[in-house]
């Protein structure tokens, strides 16, 4: 199910607080300079959420990629745990870009992205409702397309 811009905003604020601002506050020993950053993040998060949920595809993908690379830095490809896909940000990413760093995803990841079981993904693949990847799993773009199709049917 798609998150509202408000749910996504609050989720982004929490993520940024936990992953960036809280550690920075610890590093600077509770310096007052962090409080104005929290206000800026709250305001910017609204704009980011609106762009991700309803902006044009290019702008949404840009915000998603900047957020992922900032919040989840690493030397390897982005590979979040399955539960991440069920979060408001994970659901928004699935709808707007699919998996940002993988052409194919496992049935378990596809299920989390779609909000269904692995068996449900298997059934959709068997009925040609999701595209199998030649090297295994499901095409990430196929999962995204299914989410977008479901979203237009519910609207």
Beta strands, then each sheet from edge to edge (+ up, - down):
strand 1: 104-105
strand 2: 138-139
sheet 1: 1+ 2-
end
